[in-house]
C-alpha cells in the first residue's frame, strides 16, 4: 500500500515538473503569442447576444416551426425498443 502511494506521488510530481517545463518552453519561444496573433480571431470569445438582454421568452413565444420536434412523426421499427418506458418485471408473474 505504501509503495503504491509513493509511486503515485512520484508520478504526479514528475508529471507536474514535465508540464511546467513544457509550459515554460512554449511561453519562452512565443508559441502562444504567435498562435493567437496568426489566427486573427476575436480573443474575447463568442458573445451570447440572445442572453444579454433582460427579455425572457414567454409561453406564447415558441421556436420557429423548422426547429420544433414533430410529436406525430413515425418512429422507425429499430428505434421503438428505445422509446418504450423503462419498467421493471413484476415478481411472481
C-alpha positions, 0 to 999 in steps of 0.5 A: 500500500505504501509503495503504491502511494509513493509511486503515485506521488512520484508520478504526479510530481514528475508529471507536474515538473514535465508540464511546467517545463513544457509550459515554460518552453512554449511561453519562452519561444512565443508559441502562444503569442504567435498562435493567437496573433496568426489566427486573427480571431476575436480573443474575447470569445463568442458573445451570447447576444440572445442572453444579454438582454433582460427579455425572457421568452414567454409561453406564447413565444415558441421556436420557429416551426423548422426547429420544433420536434414533430410529436406525430412523426413515425418512429422507425421499427429499430428505434421503438425498443428505445422509446418504450418506458423503462419498467421493471418485471413484476415478481411472481408473474 
